[in-house]
Amino acid sequence: MSDAEERTLMGLAPVAPEETERYGAHPAQLVDFFGRRGGPRVTVLHGGFWRETYDRSHLTPFAAALAAHGFAVELVEYRRVGGGGGWPGTGQDVAAALDHLGGPPKVLLGHSAGGQLALWAAARRARAADRVVAVAPVADLARAADLGLGSGAVAEFLGAGQPLDGQPLDGADADPMRLLPRVPVELVHGTGDRDVPVELSRRYAANWGARLHLLPGYGHYAAFVPGSPAFGVLVDVLRR
């Protein structure tokens, strides 16, 4: 299921934003805007296991479709592993982008690795958003590392950053399972997800009392394919 969903999502033609702004000097420190005037703000953090290979372009059709439903969408790019990113720099980019955008959005939405970043922001920023919605998030870094998700993506993400004060990074300050959220959190996860098993969202929801919306039979990407039933579920969650 996840493989077919990925081919469908990645096969969509990118959609040009209405406007793009920089929030920093690095080429990746950008925000694209879709449906910017009016409507509830949704700030989106894309996934891709934090790697340079995956940028925000694959979510531009989703962002445009969400804007067509009346949302003001802010699609954030950030430094990724292989392009100057890694922990803690990638998290610093998310914080800088949220500062640049001003007041908290109605929803901070993250997918996969972007879900980890959204959940991190939910814990580290008192006003990250009115609400965080994380779709198929890497919500438990320790468990994800144990499972070897993304062929060692967690180790790459933590190892690519610069040690703080000469101390090695153990991921404690990046792992949502160790960070109490300060804003309401909802999770959306397909039960057929082979990229990031639903187990991780179940563990996070049990640990922190987050609401979990299951997508029976769907995989990792379905909620971001415009027009799909899973996309409709996600739109309904965002509207609440």
Legacy VTK file of the C-alpha trace (Angstrom):
# vtk DataFile Version 3.0
C-alpha trace
ASCII
DATASET POLYDATA
POINTS 240 float
0.000 0.000 0.000
2.698 2.517 0.954
4.671 1.897 -2.261
1.655 2.574 -4.498
0.756 5.652 -2.471
4.308 6.956 -2.758
4.321 6.514 -6.532
1.025 8.364 -6.756
2.154 11.261 -4.573
5.604 11.602 -6.113
4.101 11.370 -9.595
2.022 14.508 -9.146
3.294 17.611 -10.903
4.650 20.241 -8.482
2.466 23.324 -8.034
4.063 26.774 -7.948
3.324 28.744 -4.770
1.687 32.143 -4.834
4.630 33.579 -2.943
7.909 32.472 -1.338
9.783 34.130 1.527
13.181 33.532 3.094
13.555 33.151 6.833
17.341 32.757 6.720
20.403 32.969 4.486
20.724 29.264 3.648
19.115 28.253 0.318
16.846 25.799 2.131
15.472 28.355 4.594
12.294 29.137 2.658
8.523 29.180 3.123
6.034 28.800 0.256
2.546 30.301 0.567
-0.676 28.908 -0.921
-4.005 30.650 -0.438
-2.298 33.166 1.800
-5.075 35.734 2.186
-7.824 34.751 4.598
-8.653 31.353 5.965
-7.170 29.494 8.930
-3.385 29.201 8.797
-1.815 25.752 8.487
1.982 25.548 8.668
3.275 22.356 7.010
6.535 20.482 7.680
7.287 17.835 5.039
8.872 14.440 5.626
11.549 12.348 3.939
13.534 10.983 6.915
15.253 14.401 7.233
17.322 13.686 4.103
18.343 16.138 1.395
16.857 13.821 -1.248
13.336 14.839 -0.229
12.357 18.495 -0.363
9.034 20.297 -0.018
8.127 20.019 -3.708
6.303 16.707 -3.293
3.807 18.381 -0.942
3.039 21.366 -3.184
0.018 19.612 -4.788
-1.269 18.872 -1.284
-0.678 22.470 -0.203
-2.567 23.798 -3.239
-5.447 21.375 -2.638
-5.600 22.387 1.014
-5.699 26.038 -0.019
-8.632 25.211 -2.305
-10.450 24.028 0.812
-10.081 27.487 2.338
-6.859 27.188 4.318
-3.916 29.582 4.210
-1.019 27.155 3.808
2.610 27.845 4.744
4.898 25.098 3.411
8.262 25.224 5.194
11.595 24.055 3.812
14.491 23.387 6.172
18.096 22.171 6.122
18.308 18.395 5.806
20.937 15.696 6.242
23.352 15.967 3.330
22.586 19.655 2.841
23.769 21.285 6.046
21.033 19.856 8.251
20.862 17.342 11.071
20.149 17.815 14.740
19.968 20.406 16.258
20.229 22.640 13.167
17.081 21.272 11.538
15.087 22.016 14.688
16.588 25.488 14.805
15.314 26.041 11.270
11.786 25.072 12.281
11.946 27.480 15.217
13.279 30.254 12.971
10.552 29.659 10.386
7.832 29.835 13.045
9.354 33.057 14.389
9.402 34.504 10.869
5.755 33.620 10.272
4.641 35.524 13.346
1.734 34.513 15.547
0.927 30.823 15.997
-0.958 29.131 13.157
-4.234 27.369 13.727
-2.469 24.071 13.002
1.167 23.021 12.764
1.012 19.972 10.481
3.909 17.562 10.068
4.330 14.375 8.043
6.722 11.563 8.957
10.061 13.226 9.852
8.181 16.513 9.687
5.839 15.009 12.262
8.789 14.555 14.608
9.693 18.207 14.064
6.107 19.324 14.710
5.905 17.268 17.912
9.269 18.678 19.003
7.918 22.200 18.445
4.784 21.303 20.418
7.008 20.590 23.410
9.620 23.318 23.027
7.383 26.288 22.134
4.487 27.369 24.353
2.697 28.877 21.330
3.901 26.697 18.483
0.315 26.551 17.209
-3.217 26.337 18.486
-2.903 22.630 17.738
-0.370 20.185 16.286
-1.463 17.472 13.852
1.217 14.880 13.106
0.608 12.407 10.272
2.552 9.118 10.409
5.137 10.843 12.616
8.470 9.455 13.727
7.102 10.021 17.209
9.519 7.765 19.085
13.106 8.185 17.924
14.532 5.490 20.172
12.069 2.887 18.918
12.510 4.059 15.308
16.273 3.593 15.682
15.778 0.114 17.141
13.593 -0.798 14.155
16.160 0.609 11.724
13.566 2.786 10.015
14.759 4.481 6.847
17.925 2.344 6.781
19.413 4.107 9.780
17.805 7.502 9.238
17.610 8.367 12.949
21.326 7.775 13.495
22.108 9.852 10.394
19.853 12.672 11.602
21.418 12.827 15.058
24.952 12.130 13.875
24.923 14.849 11.214
24.579 17.612 13.782
27.302 19.257 15.797
27.732 17.975 19.374
26.637 20.470 21.996
29.470 21.651 24.271
31.589 18.778 23.035
29.075 16.178 24.222
27.679 13.537 21.848
24.021 13.868 20.863
21.808 11.137 22.345
18.555 12.420 20.873
16.901 13.183 24.203
16.189 16.768 23.199
14.775 15.672 19.828
12.692 12.628 20.764
8.963 13.430 21.106
8.521 10.471 23.447
10.678 12.287 26.000
9.126 15.738 25.490
5.847 16.737 27.141
3.709 18.623 24.579
2.608 22.124 25.589
-0.185 22.409 23.015
-2.943 19.931 22.044
-1.707 17.145 19.760
-3.582 14.888 17.352
-2.060 12.037 15.379
-3.226 10.558 12.072
-1.751 7.214 11.022
-2.508 4.512 8.481
-2.675 0.996 9.892
-0.939 -0.337 6.768
2.066 1.995 7.047
5.296 0.065 6.422
7.600 3.105 6.413
6.710 4.333 9.907
4.662 1.665 11.717
1.517 2.793 13.515
3.087 1.383 16.666
5.045 4.630 17.064
1.895 6.764 17.133
0.199 4.331 19.500
3.153 4.608 21.872
3.150 8.410 21.737
-0.622 8.630 22.227
-0.456 6.283 25.211
2.469 8.196 26.701
1.104 11.738 26.348
-2.659 11.307 25.934
-2.761 12.570 22.346
-5.791 11.779 20.219
-5.062 9.169 17.548
-7.050 8.964 14.305
-6.463 5.660 12.498
-6.720 5.243 8.726
-7.596 1.535 8.354
-5.679 -0.145 5.553
-3.864 2.999 4.390
-0.120 3.434 4.257
2.359 6.253 4.749
1.373 8.754 2.044
-2.379 8.475 1.411
-3.434 11.476 3.496
-1.362 13.780 1.274
-2.799 12.613 -2.058
-5.451 15.209 -2.980
-8.878 13.723 -3.510
-8.176 10.444 -1.742
-10.466 9.321 1.114
-7.543 9.656 3.537
-6.999 13.244 2.370
-10.650 13.924 3.189
-10.152 12.555 6.699
-7.132 14.820 7.198
-9.048 17.876 5.964
-11.809 17.090 8.457
-9.247 16.821 11.269
-7.727 20.172 10.283
-11.127 21.864 10.222
-12.037 20.948 13.799
LINES 1 241
240 0 1 2 3 4 5 6 7 8 9 10 11 12 13 14 15 16 17 18 19 20 21 22 23 24 25 26 27 28 29 30 31 32 33 34 35 36 37 38 39 40 41 42 43 44 45 46 47 48 49 50 51 52 53 54 55 56 57 58 59 60 61 62 63 64 65 66 67 68 69 70 71 72 73 74 75 76 77 78 79 80 81 82 83 84 85 86 87 88 89 90 91 92 93 94 95 96 97 98 99 100 101 102 103 104 105 106 107 108 109 110 111 112 113 114 115 116 117 118 119 120 121 122 123 124 125 126 127 128 129 130 131 132 133 134 135 136 137 138 139 140 141 142 143 144 145 146 147 148 149 150 151 152 153 154 155 156 157 158 159 160 161 162 163 164 165 166 167 168 169 170 171 172 173 174 175 176 177 178 179 180 181 182 183 184 185 186 187 188 189 190 191 192 193 194 195 196 197 198 199 200 201 202 203 204 205 206 207 208 209 210 211 212 213 214 215 216 217 218 219 220 221 222 223 224 225 226 227 228 229 230 231 232 233 234 235 236 237 238 239
